[in-house]
Amino acid sequence: MRAALDVLGYACVFVRNATLSPDVSVKMINDLMEAIHDIPSQLKTWDSERIDLLRLHLRCFDSTLYPGAPNFSSRFEMLLSSYNEEAEQD
């Protein structure tokens, strides 16, 4: 859940900063919001099967279509791996 919250926050900051540019792609913002809008609901009803649905949603945002946009799916996987390793060490 922590990795999903971090990605959600990162996406919000990315959109906030992107909207400072007068030529921001409205389609990019729409695509990203489509990918992340369900994260709060998924976290509210979290179980082990939700992770695949969350991955599916994050993959809906194709960062390669938007130069400079981060890959939120890769970021989620990196954070998830990092947090899992951290938990195993505790």
PEMOSUL-V29182 format. One record per residue. RES is the residue in one letter. SS is DSSP state (~ for helix, > for strand, _ for the rest). PHI is phi in radians with two decimals (none if undefined). OMEGA is omega as a letter, one per 40 degrees, with the letter a starting at -180 (none if undefined). Layout:
# PEMOSUL-V29182
RES&SS&PHI&OMEGA + RES&SS&PHI&OMEGA
This chain:
# PEMOSUL-V29182
M&_&none&a + R&~&-1.07&i + A&~&-1.10&i + A&~&-1.15&i + L&~&-1.12&i + D&~&-1.11&i + V&~&-1.16&i + L&~&-1.06&i + G&~&-1.10&i + Y&~&-1.10&i + A&~&-1.12&i + C&~&-1.11&i + V&~&-1.13&i + F&~&-1.04&a + V&~&-1.15&i + R&~&-0.98&a + N&~&-1.20&a + A&~&-1.10&a + T&_&-1.27&i + L&_&-1.30&i + S&_&-1.54&a + P&_&-1.18&a + D&_&-1.87&i + V&_&-1.09&i + S&_&-1.40&i + V&~&-1.11&i + K&~&-1.12&i + M&~&-1.07&i + I&~&-1.09&i + N&~&-1.09&i + D&~&-1.08&i + L&~&-1.18&i + M&~&-1.11&i + E&~&-1.09&a + A&~&-1.28&a + I&~&-1.88&a + H&_&-1.04&a + D&_&-1.62&a + I&~&-1.00&i + P&~&-1.00&i + S&~&-1.13&i + Q&~&-1.09&a + L&~&-1.24&i + K&~&-1.15&a + T&_&-2.01&a + W&_&-1.06&i + D&_&-2.63&a + S&_&-1.11&a + E&_&-1.40&a + R&~&-1.23&a + I&~&-1.07&i + D&~&-1.19&i + L&~&-1.17&i + L&~&-1.09&i + R&~&-1.07&i + L&~&-1.04&i + H&~&-1.08&a + L&~&-1.12&i + R&~&-1.21&i + C&_&-1.17&i + F&_&-1.62&a + D&_&-1.64&a + S&~&-1.13&a + T&~&-1.19&i + L&~&-1.38&a + Y&_&-2.27&a + P&_&-0.93&i + G&_&1.58&i + A&_&-1.37&i + P&_&-1.29&i + N&_&-1.57&a + F&~&-1.23&i + S&~&-1.13&i + S&~&-1.13&i + R&~&-1.09&i + F&~&-1.04&a + E&~&-1.10&i + M&~&-1.12&i + L&~&-1.15&i + L&~&-1.04&i + S&~&-1.08&a + S&~&-1.08&a + Y&~&-1.20&i + N&~&-1.15&i + E&~&-1.08&i + E&~&-1.03&a + A&~&-1.15&i + E&~&-1.19&a + Q&~&-1.37&a + D&_&-1.33&none
